[in-house]
Amino acid sequence: MTTRHLNQTELAVRWTVSPRTLERWRFTGEGPQFMKIGGRVAYRLEDVEAYEVEQTRQATPGVRRSPNDGVAA
């Protein structure tokens, strides 16, 4: 079984973020797990997909909805 990897540019395109954002996330410990091989950064596709699943939300934390939200008057 071959493991698929994405480089920084490929992941940036996938998520429509700048490569610099991914660099910052690696520095701050955010984002998906990554590997560094010979100075090059690689993201395993399975780690990227797991991270995407972890980011799935029903609502934004801290935002309270009133019982009448979405109800026509």
Secondary structure, DSSP 8 states (H G I E B T S, - for coil): ----EE-HHHHHHHHT--HHHHHHHHHHT-SS--EEETTEEEEEHHHHHHHHHHT--SS-TT----TTTT---
